[in-house]
């Protein structure tokens, strides 16, 4: 049977893998943007009997995140057991079932159950797909490819919005006006399911499961243009092999409970806490209040008509999508920490200005002028988030986990996202109703609070291999500066951490540069 690695090698193969990942990320974005349009469709509100029941409508939306929480646990566990490819296929099937059930829904309990099933698929895929992408990408381009994928994520949000906008001009008493947008989400998952088995498994997962020849074959296709003796292939194989040896000394694969609470030499609990809180912080910096409730803000706070507010929201989503392309060029060059720093500063200022301009005592003086000003700062906030926090919070978690728990680490990331998204989805409507403009002031404060948290607790991961990051997280110190000091005290250079790791192993290799001189078993027939 033909395989992708038969025709693609090197960067073209990595691009092909990330295009495949993009279908899943697109579906994820589409799901995020879907219900904003469905929730205001007359036929949907009539059939579900949801007119005037704001809390129930919010509950239907939030049920999706309950499902993603469940899917995260299941995906993380099976991803390490069954491999990345099989699990992506299973996640697609689960998503197709959920979308089918949603499309056919006739009452609220049916819709809630269907949303939970769809959420399970999202959580499942989000625990696996970024891991597969990171494990096949080069250390110097992981950020670029994840950023490209999340451009497709926001493209999914954009498509969902404009499909809903287009369907708003159809007969609103016909259920097709909301069933078609729901059914559309099956398309990217069907495409991904039909193609996924032609793609290579993660080389790191293959070596972990004793499939050395297959690992070499995939690494050769990814890094050496099919040559298993290529220096880059030899180097990466040795890195994975050595890191696996060290991880195996820690014992078997820990449970989710042990990952969170049981300390070990690899400091996995620390990584879990960083992962979960990073995703929660991502939601607390305010993207939910802008993307989901922007139409209401444009109407109630900025004073625009419903039609104008819908157009502005759609244009804002398009701007959001193009802003993510900036991260393609900056994320690896500027690093993860600086990207989050400047994002939080800019976002905080933008939300602070939105709060000031939408305060009733101020906007009443010049509704048109201040309404335009509010729109400008909402656009600025969304663009800054797309350039910075959108991508980093999905890339960082899959970088920092050891191989033996990487899929479960991705699951913890999705768990944090589910918790944060659920909290924001449920809390924002009452906040806007009770404190109005001060809601933006609250979220601006969260942005400014995020800066010292990132500076103190989150080490840089850019341009380090996934194996080198194990050494970075081997310190007992929690604070970044203290950890760097501890590493230097142990004679470890944070910029070349594996040199020390290998020097103390049985491999006889004293530096990552010397990997190229080592001999590894080669499949001459490959």
Secondary structure, DSSP 8 states (H G I E B T S, - for coil): ---GGGT--HHHHHHHHHHHHHHHHHHHHHHHHHHHHHTT-HHHHHHHT-TT-HHHHHHHHHHHHHHHHHHHHHHHHHHHHH-HHHHHHHHHHHHHHHHHHHHT--SHHHHHHHHHHHHHHHHHHHHHHHHHHHHHS-TTTHHHHHHHHHHHHHHHHHHHHHHHHHHTTS-TTSTHHHHHHHHHTHHHHHHHHHHGGGS---HHHHHHTT-HHHHHHHHHHHHSTT-TT-HHHHHHHHHHHHHHHHHHTT-S---HHHHHH---TT-HHHHHHHHHHHHHHHHHTTHHHHHTTHHHIIIIIS---HHHHHHHHHHHHHHHHHHHHHHHHHHHHH-HHHHHHHHHHHHHHHHHHHHHHHSHHHHTT-HHHHHHHHHHHHHHHHHHHHHTHHHHHHHHHHHHS-GGGHHHHHHHHHHHHHHHHHHHHHHHHHHHHHHTTHHHHHHHHHHHHHHHHHHHH----TT--TTHHHHHTTSS--SHHHHHHHHHHTT--TTSHHHHHHHTSSS---SGGGGGG------TT-
